[in-house]
């Protein structure tokens, strides 16, 4: 069984065109993500899956591996599924989907992410969450919240604050979802063949497809945040954090 990281990266972002090539501390964002992923001892390979020759050339220029995928994909999961097919990964291999817009990605989370799949054969996919520290995050629809059962499996993801708190009594610990996933290659193929569900369409959250079709989704709670760059303003904020 191999554990391989695939980093989907497209050029035509609506809110931030050319985002993977935007520079942070003298390097493209995609280079930061790639180099941090390479620091994980669990990952046998790290490969960028892209639909743009400029991104492929940039990755190869800093010594990374990249492959071209279709420009017709509607989400990053479809892109990594195609990449896994091109690479001819085995059905029991684990594919780690690291977002190409997380330049402060912490290599230590790979072990936390993959652990549920290594411990329980019935878990087909896993992801991460971090405790919410600031109230503005709780009410920000761009910050996805998740609630878990007692076994660490996701019950629901939402852009709304969940669970609803009704006093008296102690407030719940709210969790924010971090969009990094580990899939068994076999389930990755299954997932992209499933039609989007009603909850996914309502919330615009792809991970809800897993729950709607009844598959278990393990969530590891980490202390490491992995902030995403969705807009030029996000990039400026990260620049101030890394100075």
N, C-alpha and C positions, 0 to 999 in steps of 0.2 A: 504494500500500500504506500502510495506517494502522497505527500502533502504539498500542493502547488498553489502559489498565490497568483491570481490574475487580476490585473488592475485595468478596469474599463476606463477609457479616456476618449472623449470626442471633442472636436473643435467647435462645433456649432451650438454652444450653450446659449439659450435665449437671454438669460440675465447677464452673462459674462462670456461673450464670444472669445475663443482662444484661451480660455482659462488655464488649461494644463501647461501652457507655455508662458503664462504670466510669471514674473520673477519675484522671488523672495530671497533676500540675502545673497543676491548674485546668481541664483540658480532657478531654473523653471520649477514650478510647483510639482510637476510630475517627477522630477529628479529627486526632490526631497522625499516623496512618498516611496519611490523605488528604493532609494538608499536605506531608508529606515526599515523597509520590509526585509531587505537583505541581511539586516542585523539579527533576524530571528533564526535561531538554530534549527527550528522545526521545519522551516520551509526549504524544500529541495530545489525549487526553482521559483523565480519571480519574473513574470512576463507582462508587459503592457499590451492590452488588446485595444486597438484603435481603428477608426475608419478614415483617418487623415494622414496623408504621407508626411506632412510637416511634423506631426507628433512622432511618427515612427522614426524619422531622421533625427529629431532632437534626442530621443531615447538612445538610439544607436551611437550618437555623437558622444554621450557621456559613458558609453560602454555597457548600456543596458540591452535587454532583449525585448523585442516588440514584434507583433504580427498584425497583419491587416485583417479586418473583419468587415462585414457588410455595413453600408451606410443606412440600411432600412430598419435597423433595430429600433424599437420604441423604448427600451430600457437597458441598463447595464447588465442585468441578469441574462437577457437574451444574447448580449455580446459575449459574455464569458462562457455561455453554453456553446456558442459557435467555436470559440477559441479552444475549449476543452475537446471538441470534436476534431478540430484541426490537429491538435496535439496527440490525439488518440489516447487520451487518458483512460485507464481501466475503470470499470464500473464501481469498484470499491475505493478508488482514490478519493482524497478529500480536496475540494477546490475552495480556497479562501478568496473571497471577493473583497478586495481592499479598494475603497473609493479613491479615484485619482485626484480628488480635491481636498485631501486631508494631509497637508504637509507636516503637521506635528504628530502624525500617527505614531503611537508608542509600540515598539516591537514586542514588548512584554505581553500585550493583549492577545497575541496570536495563540499562546499557550492557553490562556483563559478561554478563548473562543473555541478552540478545537477540542478541549478536554471533554465536553459532553459527548461528542461523537466517538471519542476513543473509549469512554467508559461504558456507553450504552449503545448496543447495536441497533436498537429500535429508533434512535434519534436520527432523523435524516438531515436536519439543518439546525444551525445555532446562530445566535447573534449576541450583542452586548448591550448593556445599559449602565448608566452612571447615576448616582443619587443627585437630585436637583438641589442646588444650593440657593438659588435666587428666585424670588417669587415671580419676577418678570418672565423667566423661562417657562414657568408653569402655565402662564396664560398666553404665551407666544405660539400661534398655530404652526410656525415653522419649526418648532421644537417638539418632536413627537414623543408622547408619553406611552408607557407600557405598564400593565399590571400582570402579576405572575400568580400561579398557584403555589402550593406548598412544596412542590417538587421542582420548582424553578422553570416551569413551562409557561409560555405566554398565554394569557387569557384573552387579552385584547390590546391593540395599539390604537391610539387616537391623537388627533391634533388638539383635542379638548383636554382639560385637566381631568385625569382619572386616577384614583377613584374620587367621587364627589365626597367632600368632607361635611358631615353634619354634626355639630357640637351637641352635647359635651363629649369629653373624652380626648385622648391624645390624637394629634394629627397623624395621618399615615405618612410613610416615607415615600415620596414621589420619585419615580424613576424616568429618566430621559433615555430614549433609544439612541444608540450609536449605530449608524448604518454600515456595519461591517458584518459579513456573513461567512459561515463555513458550510458547504454543501457536500454531501456524498454525490459523486458524479452521477450515479444512477438517478437520484432524486432531482438533480439539476435538470436532467432531460425531461423528467416527469413534469416538473414545475412549469417549464416554458411551453408545454403542450396544453396546460390547463387554461381555460377561458377566464378572464378577469371576473371576479365576483362582484356582487352588489355592494358589499362593504368597502372593498378596494376602490370601486368606482366612486363611492360617496366621499371617502376620506382622502383619496388619491395616495394610498399607501399600499405598495406592492406586496409587503409582507403579510397583509391580511388575507391574501389568496391562500397562503399556507394554512391558516386557521379555518377559513371558510370551507375548505375541502377536507378538514378533519385531521391534518397531519400535525404531529407534535413539533413545537419550535422551542428549543431550549434557549434560555437567556442567562448569560453569565454576568454578574454584577461586578464591575471593575472600578477601581479608583482613578483610572486614567481617562481623561477627556481626550477626544480626538476632534477638535473643532474643524468644521468644513468651511471651504471658501465657496460661497454661492454667488457673491457679488463683489465688485471692486471695493466696496466699503468693508467687507469681511477681510479682504486681503490687507487693507490699510490697518485694520485692527490687529491682525496677526503680526504685521511689521512692528507695531508698537510693543507687542508682547515679546518679540525676539531681539529687540535692540539691546 
